[in-house]
Amino acid sequence: MRVLIASMILAGAAMAADEGFVSLFDGKTLAGWQLVGGRGPGYVVDNGTIVCPKDGGGNLYTGKQYGNFIFRFGFKMEPGGNNGVGIRSPLTGDAAYQGMEIQILDHDHELYKGKIKPTQRHGSVYDVFPANGEALKPAGEWNEEEIRVDGSKVTVTLNGKVISAADLSTVTDPAVLKKHPGLLRKSGHLGFLGHGSRVEFRNLRIKEL
């Protein structure tokens, strides 16, 4: 009985934590998503997850556009995994520049360790704001992430720890804004940006602010 009550309490807490969120994935199909610039099989659904296979990839975008939101999801990478979450992105051009990319990267793998900039570590607003915390689990384990986008504020929380808190309005350098015009966008598509490694996603849900 105690176990049952404890389970009910935990389930209730989880539901309360996700109040107002809408699922972005039905667990069976890619309905509501569109592939742009796909490679190989693109993205596939496997055992209730969206998978970017090693021989696949491209950009998988939501059909709907979002401005201010909280996006929660789980992800798991193979060793050396590399992907990204595009936010406020158009369907054309490089999402990391024409929109913004929140980096998904096994940054301590030998492929990258000591070879990448702080603004390329997991959780960074790619090439602009570095992630300032460490909470990434080892490759092969599931991580839980939240990306909150509210006006000029972009906050990334990984496994319960804030690892990045960026204020887009602080970017005033004309050269940076010319390279990253997406920093000025107010809305756009949400998506996964595959880079030729296996990354799995589950429990995708969003709440508009």
C-alpha positions as CSV (number, residue, x, y, z in Angstrom):
1,M,0.0,0.0,0.0
2,R,2.8,2.4,0.9
3,V,4.5,1.7,-2.5
4,L,1.2,2.3,-4.3
5,I,0.6,5.6,-2.5
6,A,4.2,6.7,-3.2
7,S,3.8,5.9,-6.8
8,M,0.5,7.9,-7.0
9,I,2.2,10.9,-5.3
10,L,5.1,10.8,-7.8
11,A,2.7,10.4,-10.8
12,G,0.7,13.4,-9.5
13,A,3.8,15.5,-9.1
14,A,4.9,14.7,-12.6
15,M,1.5,15.6,-14.0
16,A,1.5,18.9,-12.0
17,A,5.0,19.7,-13.3
18,D,3.8,19.3,-16.9
19,E,0.5,21.2,-16.4
20,G,-0.3,23.2,-19.5
21,F,2.1,21.3,-21.7
22,V,1.2,19.8,-25.1
23,S,2.8,16.7,-26.5
24,L,4.7,17.1,-29.8
25,F,5.1,13.4,-30.5
26,D,2.5,10.7,-30.6
27,G,5.1,8.0,-30.0
28,K,4.3,6.2,-33.4
29,T,4.6,8.7,-36.3
30,L,6.3,11.9,-37.2
31,A,2.9,13.6,-37.7
32,G,3.3,17.3,-37.1
33,W,6.9,17.3,-38.1
34,Q,8.7,18.1,-41.5
35,L,12.1,17.0,-42.7
36,V,14.3,19.6,-44.4
37,G,17.6,18.7,-46.1
38,G,17.3,15.1,-45.0
39,R,20.1,12.6,-45.4
40,G,19.7,8.9,-45.7
41,P,16.6,7.8,-43.7
42,G,16.4,11.2,-42.1
43,Y,14.7,10.6,-38.8
44,V,12.7,7.5,-37.8
45,V,10.4,6.4,-35.0
46,D,11.7,3.4,-33.0
47,N,10.1,2.0,-29.8
48,G,8.4,5.3,-28.8
49,T,11.3,7.5,-29.6
50,I,12.4,9.8,-32.4
51,V,15.8,8.7,-33.6
52,C,18.3,10.5,-35.7
53,P,20.3,7.4,-37.1
54,K,24.0,7.6,-37.7
55,D,23.4,7.4,-41.4
56,G,20.5,9.9,-41.3
57,G,19.9,13.4,-40.1
58,G,19.0,16.7,-41.6
59,N,16.6,19.1,-39.8
60,L,13.4,17.9,-38.4
61,Y,11.1,20.8,-37.7
62,T,7.7,21.3,-36.1
63,G,5.0,22.4,-38.6
64,K,4.0,25.0,-36.1
65,Q,6.0,28.1,-35.2
66,Y,6.7,29.2,-31.6
67,G,7.9,32.4,-30.1
68,N,8.0,32.2,-26.3
69,F,7.8,28.7,-24.8
70,I,9.1,26.0,-22.5
71,F,10.2,22.9,-24.3
72,R,10.9,19.7,-22.3
73,F,12.3,16.5,-23.7
74,G,14.6,13.5,-23.0
75,F,17.6,12.6,-25.1
76,K,20.2,9.9,-25.3
77,M,23.4,10.0,-27.4
78,E,25.9,7.5,-28.6
79,P,29.5,8.2,-27.7
80,G,30.5,11.4,-29.6
81,G,26.9,12.2,-30.3
82,N,26.1,15.5,-32.0
83,N,22.8,17.2,-32.7
84,G,21.0,20.4,-31.8
85,V,17.7,22.0,-31.0
86,G,16.8,24.7,-33.4
87,I,14.7,27.5,-31.9
88,R,12.8,30.4,-33.6
89,S,14.2,28.9,-36.9
90,P,13.1,29.5,-40.5
91,L,12.8,26.5,-42.7
92,T,15.6,27.7,-45.0
93,G,19.2,28.5,-44.3
94,D,21.4,27.3,-41.5
95,A,19.3,27.1,-38.3
96,A,22.3,27.9,-36.1
97,Y,22.6,31.4,-37.8
98,Q,19.2,32.2,-39.4
99,G,17.5,31.0,-36.1
100,M,19.4,29.8,-33.1
101,E,20.7,26.4,-32.1
102,I,20.9,25.0,-28.6
103,Q,23.8,22.6,-28.8
104,I,23.4,18.8,-28.1
105,L,26.9,17.4,-27.9
106,D,28.9,14.7,-26.0
107,H,31.5,17.4,-25.5
108,D,33.9,15.5,-23.4
109,H,34.4,12.8,-26.0
110,E,37.9,12.5,-27.6
111,L,36.4,13.9,-30.8
112,Y,35.8,17.2,-29.2
113,K,37.6,17.5,-25.9
114,G,40.1,20.4,-26.0
115,K,39.1,21.1,-29.6
116,I,35.9,23.1,-29.3
117,K,35.0,26.6,-28.1
118,P,33.0,27.1,-24.9
119,T,30.2,28.3,-27.1
120,Q,30.1,24.8,-28.7
121,R,29.6,22.8,-25.5
122,H,26.3,21.1,-24.7
123,G,23.6,23.6,-23.8
124,S,25.3,26.6,-25.5
125,V,23.4,29.0,-27.8
126,Y,25.7,27.9,-30.6
127,D,28.6,30.2,-31.3
128,V,27.2,33.0,-29.2
129,F,26.6,32.2,-25.5
130,P,28.5,29.4,-23.7
131,A,26.9,26.9,-21.3
132,N,28.3,27.6,-17.9
133,G,27.4,24.5,-16.1
134,E,28.1,20.7,-16.2
135,A,25.2,18.2,-15.8
136,L,25.5,15.9,-18.9
137,K,25.2,12.2,-18.2
138,P,27.6,9.7,-19.8
139,A,26.8,8.7,-23.4
140,G,24.2,6.0,-23.5
141,E,22.2,7.3,-20.6
142,W,18.9,9.4,-20.8
143,N,19.1,13.1,-20.0
144,E,16.1,15.4,-19.3
145,E,16.3,18.9,-20.6
146,E,14.2,22.1,-20.5
147,I,14.7,25.0,-22.9
148,R,12.8,28.1,-21.8
149,V,12.6,31.0,-24.4
150,D,10.9,34.1,-23.1
151,G,11.5,37.4,-24.9
152,S,15.2,37.9,-25.0
153,K,15.9,35.3,-22.3
154,V,17.0,31.8,-23.2
155,T,17.5,29.4,-20.2
156,V,18.7,25.8,-20.5
157,T,18.2,23.4,-17.6
158,L,19.8,19.9,-17.9
159,N,18.9,17.1,-15.4
160,G,17.6,19.7,-12.9
161,K,20.6,22.1,-13.2
162,V,20.6,25.4,-15.0
163,I,23.6,25.2,-17.4
164,S,22.9,28.3,-19.6
165,A,21.1,31.6,-19.0
166,A,21.5,33.9,-22.0
167,D,20.1,37.3,-22.6
168,L,19.9,37.9,-26.4
169,S,19.5,41.7,-25.9
170,T,23.1,41.9,-24.6
171,V,24.4,41.1,-28.1
172,T,25.0,44.5,-29.8
173,D,28.2,43.8,-31.8
174,P,27.2,44.5,-35.5
175,A,29.5,41.7,-36.7
176,V,27.9,39.1,-34.4
177,L,24.4,40.2,-35.4
178,K,25.3,40.1,-39.1
179,K,26.6,36.5,-38.6
180,H,23.6,35.5,-36.4
181,P,20.6,37.4,-37.7
182,G,18.4,34.8,-36.0
183,L,19.2,36.4,-32.6
184,L,16.7,39.1,-33.6
185,R,13.9,36.7,-34.6
186,K,10.8,36.7,-32.4
187,S,9.4,33.3,-33.5
188,G,10.0,30.3,-35.8
189,H,10.1,26.6,-36.0
190,L,11.4,24.2,-33.3
191,G,13.5,21.4,-34.5
192,F,16.3,18.8,-34.2
193,L,19.5,19.4,-36.2
194,G,21.2,16.1,-37.0
195,H,24.9,15.9,-37.7
196,G,25.6,12.2,-38.6
197,S,25.4,10.5,-35.2
198,R,22.8,8.6,-33.4
199,V,20.7,10.6,-31.0
200,E,17.3,9.5,-29.6
201,F,14.5,11.8,-28.3
202,R,11.4,11.1,-26.2
203,N,8.7,12.8,-24.0
204,L,8.6,15.9,-26.2
205,R,6.2,18.5,-24.8
206,I,5.9,22.2,-25.1
207,K,4.1,25.0,-23.2
208,E,3.6,28.4,-24.9
209,L,4.2,31.5,-22.8
